[in-house]
Amino acid sequence: MAAGAVVVASGVGLGLWASGDDGGSSSAAPSSPSPTPSPTRSYPLSEAPRTIPAVREHTAGRGPGWRPAPGHRVVVSDPALADEGRLTAEELGLAYAGERDDERPGDVRLELNRDAGANPESYTLTVRGGRVTVSGPGETGVFYGTRTLKQEIRGAGAAPEGVVRDEPAKPRRGMMLDIARKHYGAGWIEDRIRELGDLKYNELGLHFSDDQGFRIESDSHPEIVSEDHLTKTQVKKIVELAESRHITVVPEIDSPGHLGAVIDAHPDLQLRRANGEAVRGAVDIANPKSAEIVDDLLDEYADLFPGDQWHLGGDEYQALVVSDPEASFPGLAAAAREKYGSGATVEDLTTGWLNDRAATVRAHDRVPRAWNDGFFSGGSVQADEDIRVAYWTGKEIGAREPAEYLAEGRDVINYNDEFLYYVLGEPLTFVYPTGERIYEQWTPRVLRGTTPVPAKYDRQILGGSFAIWGDLPRSQTQEQVAAGIRMPLRALAQKLWDAGEPELSWAEFRTLAGRLG
């Protein structure tokens, strides 16, 4: 920890006081009175603050820094920053004074500079003259500046003199939570939002529909909702809290697989093999009613989740894990040929399903994404270009290398199951990820396994997301999950904010995390 920053801010022990007396004595009286020297203090250059994620740039200064004290205010330059101002005042124990132009000692001032060409998540934090100014081109950047200030105070008791200039390396920084297999209380989710906000994450994914449950209240299809679920009122509160922390809630209704909870209420939609055997979790995409019910749900929840992102799922459709889909599912094969021509396949029909669902959410001004095994090479039908790839695994049959998606020009979000998958109970080959491994071995370019893709694709990798899956839901309590993901989330926050080699060792980073809480 930068102990110097604490000392500089407090002014203890480092000041050199000037004196007119050298400690000796003289019997000779001065011929004329001399002025009494005023004491002065000399400060060493400040050290960069220690935060998670680390700030990208700090220009050192000489001065006492800033620490909160009674009578200090938080003021804003624009009413749009009122929420950030009130939150900062509450957290630091200061008075919120609203929109003011005057300056007082000890002020924390939040202001928008509205630089249209700058990263809206960037900010500048200036500590000078006993005051703090946090400025940015947008509200999000200013909010992140207040997170840095909060961590400075929590970790060192003071903000060091100087100027922080900061912005993230990657625009998408998230955590995904599977609430379909394991029900999480609204309060637990809200606590995670507060944690994510302080770490400068900007996405919370909610996977709320799967074979084991459908976990959000529905007006259009109440028959599919599980007994343990979130009400829409609870979800609205979650979304509002997330928005106050500049976090987008990204909903996921996975289809055409992982729809067992829907099929339980609508068994006529279940996919069956040529011999009549039912396929668990998969709907019959040749049946128009399957699309109708999924689109009903997508349309219904568009109002509940106003963010601009939507996850369509698209993974593990069981019709495509057999050696000959056309022979095993002749109904799907016939539907493919009817819709796309004589050479069309079940893969083409499945891609068409994904494109149709993308069109549904696109009509609500959402940007769609889907799991990487929902995209196929060749064929008569290609996935729409604007569907982002959520790359999670290379373990599936016929899995394509990450570079193939990137070479097609697609944008990719990193969910690497080798590093970023926290699967309850550690089934199959999964093990709980550690913060140390993410911190020391992972970067956003490591999409599959442990090997990074070429640097030329870096700009197409929009960021990454930690994923918490509930395969064996009773394996851990909610409290154990919160404890287990704590350090992985902090390590990932660092690597998404700055993919370069961290300045701190893992031991130093872990100690810092303990100090910051």
Secondary structure, DSSP 8 states (H G I E B T S, - for coil): --HHHHHHHHT-S------S--S---SS--SS-------------------SS--SEEEE--S--B---TT-EEEESSGGGHHHHHHHHHHHT-EEEEE-----TT-EEEEE---TTS-TT-EEEEEETTEEEEEESSHHHHHHHHHHHHHHHHHHSSB-SEEEEE--S-SEEEEEEETTTS---HHHHHHHHHHHHHTT--EEEEEEESSS-B-B--SS-GGG--SS-B-HHHHHHHHHHHHHTT-EEEEEEEESSS-HHHHHH-GGGEEE-TTS-EEEEEE-TTSHHHHHHHHHHHHHHHTT--SSEEEEE----GGGSSS-HHHH-HHHHHHHHHHH-TT--HHHHHHHHHHHHHHHHHTTT-EEEEEGGG--SSSS----TT-EEEE--S-STT---HHHHHHTT--EEE--TTTSEEETT--TT-----HHHHHHH--TT--BTTB---GGGGGGEEEEEEEEE-SSGGGS-HHHHHHHHHHHHHHHHHHHH--S--SS-HHHHHHHHHHH-
